[in-house]
Amino acid sequence: MRKILALPKLNVPRQRAGAALPRDAGEPVFAEPWQAHTFSVIMSLYEDGHYSWAEWDDYLGYRIQAPGHFGGAAAEEAPPPGTNRSPFLAACEEDGAKFYHLWLAAAEQLLDAKNLVSKSELEERIAAIEKAERDGPRFAAAQRVLVRDIKREGHTHLPLYLRGKTGVVESDRGLFVFPEAVGHDHDHESAATLQHVYCVRFSTTEIWGEAEAARHDLNFNLWDYQLDAA
């Protein structure tokens, strides 16, 4: 499992069973990036005072102790003789991925209860991400694209000297939340909350004319709405 590089020093009360983390040499471990993200979100919100540690512990403990969560009769078994450890907790600690699924489920329920992220908001965002993933990026690496001659949106960066210029997609940088769509009312395609960002390569001669050395290129990260197929 991959160990997170650094963790903040948190003033967390002594953990009860529901809050224990899978550990390696005393440090939390994460098999995938989403597990570290889930952990970080919960800890950051706790440090900001959105809920007490006891509240979080109760929500996570409920998820871990849920009867049948780890399958059939095993969930009803008593702790081994001489111990008071929950078999559900033991199962979680043996499988870090399963444990962080429980963290994620508990987080969704707690954030809804605290009116931080409602269930409907979460479902809308999941649907938007799933749609964007199904649709996929409009452009692929090595494809020629044209920068649209349009007014830039708010704080998104679109240099004047790139408008109307042609470049080549180097890579799709992935999906990002379009910053100007949050809290603003737009009436065209750039208002999509999630957009792909592309790294596009431009020749200096394309931008500034034949006087420039043809061997030089410039790369820019541009939003999907800023580009058309060339």
N, C-alpha and C positions, 0 to 999 in steps of 0.2 A: 504494500500500500504506500502511496505517496504521502510524505509528511509535509505539513504546511511550513513555509519558510520561517514565519515569525508570528507570534500571537501577542496581543496586548495583555498587559497585566490587569486583570479584572478583579474587582472587589466582590467576588461572588460568595454567598453563604455556603456553608458546608453542604455538599450535594447529597440528596437522598437518592434512593434507588433509581427513580425515574430520570435523573439528570446525568447519570454516569455516561462517559464517552468511551468508545473504543480507543485504546491507547497502545503505544509502542514506545518503550523506554521512558514512560511517564508523560509523553506528549500526545495530543490528539492526532489521529491519522485520517487521511481522506483518500479514497480510491479514485475519485473523480472530482473535477472542479466544482460541479454543482453541490457536492457535499460540503465543501469548504465555504461556498457562497451561502448556503443555508445556515451553517453554523455562525458565520459572520453577521448575517442579518439579525438573527435572534440575539446575539450578544450586543450588537450595536443598539438595537431598540431597547434592550434591558438597561444598558448604560445611560441611555437618554431618558430613562424614567417612564417609559410607556406602560410598563407593568412591573410587578415585583417578581423576584426570583421564585417565590412560593407559588405565584400564579402560573408561571411558565412550567414549573416542576409538576404542578397538578395536571396541566394539559398534556404534557409529555408522558407522565406516569399513567394517565388514563389510556393513552394510545398503547403503551407497552403492556399494560395489564389487561387489555381487552381480551375477553375469553375467546379462544379459538383462533387468535391472530396467527399463531405459528402452526396451526393445523391440528384438527381432531382432538383425540384424547390427550395428546402431549400438553395441550394448553391447560388441562385440568389437573396435571400432576402436582403433587406437593413438592416443596423444596427437598433436596437430599437431606438425610438424617444429619443432625448436628449443625445445620446451616439455616439461615433465614433469608437466603437469596432467592429472588423470584426466578423461576425457569424462563420467563419471558425476557428478563433482563439478561440472563446468561445467553439466550439465543441471539439477542441483539449484539452482545459483545463479541460473539463468535463470527458475526457477519456484519461488517461495518456498513455495507451498502443498505442492508435491511434496516439497520439502526437509523440511518439518516433519512430513509423513507418515513420513518416514524417521526423524526424531527420535523420534516416537511409537512406531514399531515397535521401535527400538533400546531405548527406555526400558522397554517392556513386557518384553523379553527380559532386560535387565539386572536389573530389579527382581525378576523371577522367580528368576534365578540367585543373587541376593543374599538371597533369602527375605524380601524386603520386601513384595512383593505377588505371591502365587502366581498361576499361570495359571488355576487353578480359581477363586480369589477374583475375579479380573478377569472371567472368563466369567460368574460368578454376578451380579456387579454390572451387567454389560452387559445380561444377561437381565432383571434387575429394572428397569433404566431403560427398556428396550424395551417391557416390559409396561406400565409406568406411562405411557409415551408413547402406546401403543395405546389404553389405557383412557381417557386424557384426564382433565381435571378434572371433578369431580362437579357443580360449580356454575359458572354463567356470570355475566358482568357484568349488573347490574340484577335478578338473581334474589334473592328474599327468603329468608333463612336464619334458623334458630333456634339459639341457642347452647345446647348440651346442659348439663343440670344434673348435672355429674359432677365428681369430684375431679380436680384437675389432675395431670398426669404429671410428677413430679420437678421439673425446673427450667423446664419450658415454662410460659409466662405465660398464665394465664386468670383475669382479675380476678373476684372474687366477685360484683360488681355487674352483671356481664354474663350470668351464668348464667340461663337461661330467657328471655333478652331476644331480640327479633327485630330484624334489621338487613337491609341491602341490600348485596350484593356490589358493590364498586367495581371490583375487578380480581383476576385470578389472578396471584399473584406468582411462580409457577413451582414446580418440584419442589425439595425440600430433604431432606437426610438428617435424619430425626427423631432428635434428640439422645438421648432416653431409651431408644431401641431399641439403642443401642450399648453392649454390655457388661451389659445388664440382661435379665431374663426376664419378659416381660409375656404375659398370656394373653387379650388382647382386641385389637380392630382397631387400636388406637393403636400397636401394636408394629411396624407396617409400617415398614420402613427408610426408604422414600421416600414423602413426602407432599406434596401441594400446600398452599401457604399462600395465604390469601385476605385481601385488604384489605376489611374490612367496615365500612360506615357505619351508625352508630346515632344516632337522634335523642336529644337530651338529655331530652326529655319521656318517651321510652320507658324511659330508664335511671332517671331521678330523679323522674318524675312531672310532672303538669301545671303545677306551680309554676315549672318551668324554661322559659326562652324557647324556643319551638318552632323558631325560625330557626337555632338552633345544632345542630351535629352533631359527633360524635366518630368518628374512624377508628381501627380496631384491626386488626393482622395476626393471624389465627387459623389454627391447623392444621386440616386436613381432619377429623380425628377429633373435633374440638370442635364440629362443626356438623351440623345436619340441615336438610333442606328445610322451609321454613315452610308 
